Amino acid sequence: MSTETVGFAEAEDLLLAADFQDCRPLWYSSNYVYLAHLCGSAGEPFAVVYKPRRGESPLWDFPEGTLYRREAAAYRLSRLLDWPFVPPTVAREGPEGVGSVQLFISHDQTSHYFEQREVPDLVPQLKRMAVFDFVANNADRKGGHCLLDPRGRVWGIDHGLCFHEQYKMRTVMWDWADEPLPENLLGEVRVARAAMETGSAAVSALTELLEAREVEAMVSRMERIVAEGVLPKPGPHRSYPWPLV
């Protein structure tokens, strides 16, 4: 299954309704991450990345047991902005309990941000992701979190450390800091900011995953980037993740 064949809305429905067929550890990590296969009532199995809440290691600066919701919230924010680069992601029950379930994206496993930024045709996608990371307050954008699929589309993954109410942006994507941003990106953030006042289903799908103070901080970041028209520079706090890739 891919978003090209079923679309994002249908992918969400399948992720919520399909049954788990198997579930295997995906890679060594401080948190449990599984590669699983799901199968709906009338379809072929498809791969997902499953991150259960009970497998989250406690962090000193993020509320315990909330990373899976932040993964799902990042997807909802990308949909609100109409920037469809976060793979369809839902919060649901799985073999290890409730967690985030994200569509697995086939990609070039040797490609990462530090190579992609040297390809001019990919830069607009990466710049958009950098703006998203500011709005989402991403505290962990590593180079390997940018996946290049066979169609030349860059996907962003691993958004468990987003939406903190305090500014915690840690990223490798500082290339465009303090440079004027394209008006189309600013305009799309402006539209999303206005939508936050409507209480629409799309907005509710995002805000129900976060605390009220986290939503307020996100809205403030939207307003800031629209007003300033630039991404911030690395600050005095820790601004880079480790490892970088």
N, C-alpha and C positions, 0 to 999 in steps of 0.2 A: 504494500500500500504506500502511496505517496500523495502529497498534497496536489500534485498535478493530475492525479487520477480521480480523487474523491473530493478535493476541496477541504478547507479548514473546518468548516462547520460539521461536515459529515465525519471528518477524522475525529473531532471531539466526541461525537456520539458513539463512534466505534470504540474509542478509548475507554469510555464510561461503561459500555454495555458488554464488550467482548470478554470471554473467559480466558483466564491464564492457562496456558498449556504447559509451560515449563518456566523455570526461573533459576538462573545461574549467576554467580558472582562475576562481575564484569572486569574490574581491575582493583588493584590494591589501593585503598583510600582510607582516610581517617573516618569516613562515613561509609555505610554499606550501600553499594550500588550494584544493581542486577541488570543483566540482559535477559529479557523475558520474551516469550512469544504469546500473543493473544490471538484468539479466533472467534469471529462472530458467528451468528446462526447460519449465514449463507455466504461464507467467504473463505479465502485462504488465510493461513496464519500470517501475522506480521510482527515485526520486531519492535520492542519498546525498551526504554531505559526506565527502570523502576527504582525509586529511592524512598524506602520506608522511613516513617518518623522514628520508629524504635531503633533504627540504625544510625541516627544522627549523634555525633559526639557533642557533648555540651561545650559551648563557647562562652567566654567571659562577657562578650559584648553583644551577643544576640540572644533573645529569649529562647529558652530550651524548647525543642520540639516544634519549631516554626519554619525550618528551612524548606520543607516540602511545600508549604503554602506559599512561600516566596518564589519558588520555582513556578508554581501555577500562576501567581500574580504577575510575574514577568511576562508570561505568555498573554495574559489578559491585557496588560499595558500595551504590548506590541499590537494587539488587535485594535485597541482603542485608537492608537496612533495611525493605524493602517500601515504599519511597517512589518510585514509578515516574514520576519527572519528568525523568530523563535519557533522551533517546532511545536506543533500542537501538544499541549500539556494539560492534564487534568489532575485533580486530587481525588483519590478513590481508595477503596479497600483492595488489598492484594494478599498474596500468601503470607507476607510478614506484617500484615496490618496496613493501616492507612498510610498513604504516601503519595508522592508525585509519580505520574506515569506519562512519559513523553515519547512521542513517535521517534524511532531510531532513523537517523538520516544517513544514507549511504554517502560516503565522502572519501576524498583522498587523504589517507591517514598520514601522509608525509607533509601535507600542506599546513601551514600555520600563518598567523598574522604577519610575522616578520618577512615572510616571502610574499604574501598577498599584497602588502602595502606597496610593493615594487611594481605591481601590475596596474597601470593607469585605469583600465576598465573596471577594476574592483574597488578603487578608492572611494567612489560615491557610496557604495554599500558599507564600507568600513567607517566612513565619516558619519553616516546615519547611525551606525551602531554605537559610535562614540557619544553622540547626542543622547541616544537611548540610555546609555550607561550613566550619564549625568542625571537624567530625570529619575532613573531607577536607583541611583546612588549605589552603583555596583562596587562592592568592595573586593572583587576577585575576578577581574577580567584578564586572564592569562592568554598568551598567544595561541595556545592549543584549544582555546574555547571558540575559535573561529573556524568553522568547518566549510570546506569548499566541496560542493557536490558536482556531479558530472556535467551539469548544465551551466556551471559558472556562477552559481548562486552561493553566497556566503551566509551561513547559518550561525547564530549565536546560542551557545548552551551554557549550562552550569550557572544558574542565577539564584542559588540558595542564599547568597550573602548580599541581598539587595534590600532596599526600602527601609534601612535603618533611619530613625528620626534624626540622628546626628550625622553630619557629613563625614563619610568614610570612603570616598571614592579611591579605589586602588586599581590601577589599570596599566597596561602596557601601551594603550592607545592615546598618547599625549601629542602625537604628531601635529595636530591641528589646534593645539591650545593657543588661545588669544588671537586666532585668525577669524575674520568675519565668516559666519556660516551662511550657506546658501539659503535664500529666502524661502524656497520650497520647504526645507526642513523646519525653519522657524514658523512658517505658516501652519504646518501640520501639528506642531506642538501647540500653537495658539488655538487651533480647532479643538484639540483634545482637552486643553484647559477649559474652554467654554463648555465642552460636553460634561465636565465634572459637575457642573451646576444643574444638570438636567435630571439626574437620578434615573437615567435610562438603564435598561437591562445590561448593556455593555459596561456601564459604570459600576453597577451593583456587583457584577461578576468579578470586578477587580477589587472594590473596596471591602467586600465581605471576607476577603482573604487577609486583610491587614488591620492593624489597630488604627483608631481614629487619628492619633497623633502622627502616625506614619503616613497616612493619607494627606494630612495637612502639610507635612514637610515635603512630600512629593509635589503637591500643588505649588508650594513656594518655589521649588526648583524649576518647575515649568515657567512660572512667572519671571524668574531671574534670567533664564536663558533667552526668553523672548525679549526681555528688556535690554539685556547686554549684547545679544547677538553673537556671542563668542563662547567657546568652551573655556573653563578656567585653566590656569596653569597648575602644575604640581605644587602642593602646599607644603607647609612646615611639618605636617603630619606624615605618616608613612603613606606614600602615594603609589608605590609599585608592589604588585603581588610577588610571592615567591613560591615555587620557581616561576620564572618568566614565561615558560612554555608549559 
